[in-house]
């Protein structure tokens, strides 16, 4: 189906209103085990919170077997299709295209096309900042503190200008007054993004969302998935691998190899500089030129 945007208990579809506005419709599958509770929770939460980095709810319908949520349409879909360089919900046409590329030995063409979807560093930085602003609003600036509980790359949608929008509030919870944490016996969410205290003890708070955000940032920076990551040398998870690199002063090795590495400053040895020279000194790192001017 051309208008189907993905799979799952809430299958998203693309549509258009009478005035021409494009929309995304989340329709609850009749056979789904989840549903009405999560749908009502999402309506209650997202309808009360408006922010440029939260997806906008336009309407909803709960009638007989039909349970629908109507959202603004995000033309660039979800973040995971960009940072992992592949379509997370391939259509039959996508699968045929991949097979055709291999059959006629167009491996390089395929790789080039996949890498062309990957995000440059400026886009990644903008997306990380946008997600952080949206999360800060939920935690600090909204009337009721909202704990998302399922923050992950597939729940970050991108508009036509690549601005991130946090979505899917079906598992979210609100805190009122001075409440800062809560415990549940029903741990739900996505493994690989869960904070340890939530995964093992059911304790969730702003800190558990921040943990998920940290995993999300590691994925954006490295281009690697947290779930299923297994380093060939030491067998650690993505977060464990990042920690080892950090302790050894090799954090730069975590960066995704596909985009051009960002420019950074290298501290110069002051004993090798001619402080009496007034000639500008140039330093080049990663093909980026930096001019250092001497003060008189």
Residue pairs with C-beta under 8 A, 6 or more apart in sequence:
1 13
3 13
3 14
3 15
4 11
4 12
4 13
4 14
5 12
5 13
5 14
5 24
5 77
5 89
6 12
6 88
6 89
7 89
8 29
9 28
9 29
9 32
9 33
9 34
9 35
10 26
10 27
10 28
10 29
10 32
10 34
10 39
10 69
10 170
11 26
11 27
11 29
12 24
12 25
12 26
12 27
13 24
13 25
13 26
13 27
14 22
14 23
14 24
14 25
14 73
15 22
15 23
15 24
15 25
16 22
16 23
17 23
21 73
22 73
22 75
23 58
23 70
23 71
23 72
23 73
24 70
24 71
24 72
24 73
24 74
25 68
25 69
25 70
25 71
26 68
26 69
26 70
26 71
27 66
27 67
27 68
28 34
28 35
28 36
28 39
28 67
28 68
30 65
34 170
35 67
36 62
36 67
38 170
38 171
39 60
39 62
39 67
39 69
39 170
40 62
41 169
41 170
41 171
41 172
42 57
42 69
42 168
42 169
42 170
42 172
43 57
43 60
43 69
45 146
45 169
45 172
45 174
46 54
46 55
46 57
46 169
47 57
48 142
48 143
48 144
49 137
49 138
49 142
49 146
50 56
51 133
51 134
51 137
52 130
52 133
52 134
52 163
53 130
53 131
53 133
53 134
53 137
53 163
53 164
53 165
53 166
54 134
54 137
54 138
54 165
54 166
54 167
55 71
55 72
55 74
55 157
55 165
55 166
55 167
56 71
56 72
56 165
57 69
57 70
57 71
58 70
58 71
58 72
59 69
59 70
60 68
60 69
60 70
61 67
61 68
61 70
62 68
71 167
74 157
74 158
74 159
74 165
75 158
75 159
75 160
76 82
76 157
76 158
76 159
76 160
76 162
77 157
77 158
78 88
78 153
78 154
78 155
78 156
78 157
78 158
79 127
79 153
79 154
79 156
79 157
79 158
79 164
79 220
80 88
80 153
80 154
81 87
81 88
81 117
82 117
82 118
82 119
82 158
83 118
83 119
83 124
83 153
83 219
83 220
83 223
83 256
84 153
84 223
84 225
85 114
85 115
85 117
85 118
85 223
85 258
86 114
87 94
88 154
90 98
98 110
100 106
101 107
101 109
101 110
102 110
115 258
118 223
118 256
118 258
118 259
119 127
119 162
119 220
119 259
120 259
120 260
121 259
121 260
121 261
121 262
123 162
124 220
124 221
124 259
126 162
126 163
127 156
127 158
127 162
127 164
127 220
128 217
128 220
130 163
130 164
131 151
131 156
131 164
131 166
131 213
131 216
132 213
134 164
134 165
134 166
135 148
135 151
135 166
135 209
135 210
135 213
138 145
138 146
138 147
138 148
138 166
138 209
139 145
139 146
139 147
139 206
139 209
144 174
144 175
144 176
145 174
145 175
145 176
145 179
145 206
146 169
146 172
146 173
146 174
146 175
147 172
147 173
147 174
147 175
147 182
147 204
147 205
147 206
147 208
147 209
148 166
148 169
148 171
148 172
148 209
148 212
149 171
149 172
149 173
149 188
149 189
149 198
149 204
149 208
149 209
150 168
150 170
150 171
150 172
150 188
150 189
150 190
150 193
150 212
151 166
151 193
151 209
151 212
151 213
151 216
152 190
152 192
152 193
152 212
152 215
152 216
153 216
153 219
153 220
155 166
155 167
155 168
156 164
156 165
156 166
156 167
156 216
157 164
157 165
157 167
158 164
158 165
159 165
171 188
171 189
173 182
173 204
175 182
180 205
180 206
181 203
181 204
181 205
181 207
182 203
182 204
182 205
183 201
183 202
183 203
183 204
184 202
184 204
185 202
186 202
187 194
187 198
187 199
187 202
189 198
190 227
191 199
191 227
192 215
192 225
192 226
192 227
192 228
193 211
193 212
193 215
193 216
193 226
194 208
194 211
194 212
195 204
195 207
195 208
195 211
195 212
197 203
197 204
197 207
197 208
198 204
198 208
214 239
215 226
215 238
215 239
218 224
218 226
218 238
218 239
218 242
218 254
219 225
219 226
219 238
221 254
221 255
221 256
222 238
222 242
222 254
222 255
222 256
223 256
223 257
223 258
224 238
224 256
225 238
226 237
226 238
226 239
229 237
229 238
229 241
230 236
230 237
231 240
231 241
234 240
234 241
234 244
236 244
241 254
242 251
242 254
245 251
245 253
245 254
252 261
252 264
255 261
255 262
260 286
260 287
261 286
262 286
263 285
263 286
263 288
263 290
264 285
264 286
265 285
265 290
266 283
266 285
268 283
268 292
273 281
275 294
277 294
278 294
278 296
279 294
280 291
280 292
280 293
280 294
281 291
281 292
281 294
282 289
282 290
282 291
282 292
283 289
283 290
283 292
284 290
